[in-house]
Amino acid sequence: MFEPLCRVCGLTPATAGIYLGETRATVVKWIKEQEAPPEEHLYRIYALFDAIEHEVERVITAWEGAGKPTQISYPIAATDEKAREMGWPSIAVQKTVAAMTQATLTEVSVGFEIIE
């Protein structure tokens, strides 16, 4: 369960480790099911997935409020460090928001606005 949830959220073993305050090697053990992750880490990953879903809903609501244009732009950090400053564990997680938005709004072109 841990590995698919990380993948859906856009977390690699390295970024999951940073996000959870663990080493990449520890995360790999959880992914390979050699050890079980602590329950609180699972809750954090579930909470991240919820945050992604809420952000997708926010983007869709903003799109509707803007008159449903055929193109929208989603802000993506230039670096993982900048993504963390923006409240996301990594750029990949931000891209997951954009991808989930695109999957929902198939008639819309979702692009990126790179934030330095």
C-alpha positions in Angstrom: 0.0 0.0 0.0 2.8 2.4 0.8 4.6 2.3 -2.6 1.5 2.8 -4.8 0.4 5.7 -2.6 3.8 7.4 -2.9 3.7 6.9 -6.6 0.2 8.4 -6.9 1.4 11.4 -4.9 4.5 11.8 -7.1 7.0 10.9 -4.4 10.2 9.1 -5.2 12.0 7.2 -2.4 14.3 10.2 -2.0 11.6 12.8 -1.8 9.4 10.6 0.4 12.4 10.3 2.7 12.9 14.0 2.9 9.2 14.6 3.4 8.9 12.0 6.2 12.3 12.8 7.8 13.7 9.4 6.9 16.6 8.1 4.8 16.0 7.0 1.2 17.3 3.5 2.3 14.5 3.3 5.0 11.9 4.3 2.5 13.1 1.7 0.0 12.7 -1.0 2.7 9.1 0.1 3.1 8.6 0.0 -0.6 10.1 -3.5 -0.9 7.9 -4.5 2.1 11.0 -5.5 4.1 9.7 -3.3 6.9 6.4 -1.6 7.6 6.3 2.2 7.7 5.2 3.8 10.9 1.5 4.5 11.0 2.1 8.3 11.4 4.1 8.2 8.1 1.2 6.5 6.3 -1.1 9.2 7.7 1.2 11.9 6.4 1.1 10.4 2.9 -2.7 10.1 3.0 -2.8 13.7 4.1 -0.6 14.7 1.2 -3.0 12.8 -1.2 -5.9 14.7 0.4 -4.0 18.0 -0.1 -3.4 17.1 -3.8 -7.1 16.4 -4.3 -8.1 19.7 -2.6 -5.6 21.6 -4.8 -7.1 20.0 -7.9 -10.6 21.0 -6.7 -9.3 24.6 -6.1 -7.8 24.8 -9.6 -11.0 23.5 -11.1 -13.1 26.0 -9.1 -10.8 28.8 -10.3 -11.1 27.6 -13.9 -14.9 27.6 -13.6 -14.8 31.1 -12.1 -12.6 32.3 -14.9 -15.2 31.3 -17.5 -13.8 27.9 -18.3 -11.0 28.9 -20.6 -9.4 26.3 -23.0 -6.0 26.8 -21.4 -4.9 27.2 -17.8 -1.5 27.5 -16.2 -0.4 25.9 -12.9 2.5 27.3 -10.9 5.4 24.8 -10.6 8.6 25.5 -8.6 11.9 25.6 -10.4 13.5 23.4 -7.7 12.4 21.0 -5.0 13.6 23.4 -2.4 11.3 26.1 -3.9 8.5 23.5 -4.0 9.0 22.9 -0.2 8.8 26.7 0.4 5.5 26.7 -1.5 4.2 23.9 0.8 4.8 20.9 -1.4 7.4 18.1 -0.9 8.7 18.3 -4.4 8.2 19.5 -8.0 6.9 16.1 -8.9 4.1 16.5 -6.4 3.2 19.8 -7.9 3.2 18.2 -11.4 0.9 15.5 -10.0 -1.6 18.2 -9.2 -1.4 19.5 -12.8 -1.7 15.9 -14.2 -4.7 15.1 -12.1 -6.3 18.5 -13.1 -5.6 17.6 -16.8 -7.1 14.1 -16.3 -10.2 15.7 -15.0 -10.5 18.6 -17.4 -9.8 16.7 -20.6 -11.1 19.6 -22.8 -8.5 22.0 -21.3 -4.8 22.3 -21.9 -3.0 22.5 -18.5 0.4 24.1 -18.7 3.1 25.1 -16.2 4.2 28.4 -15.0 7.7 28.0 -13.6 8.2 29.9 -10.3 11.9 30.8 -9.5 
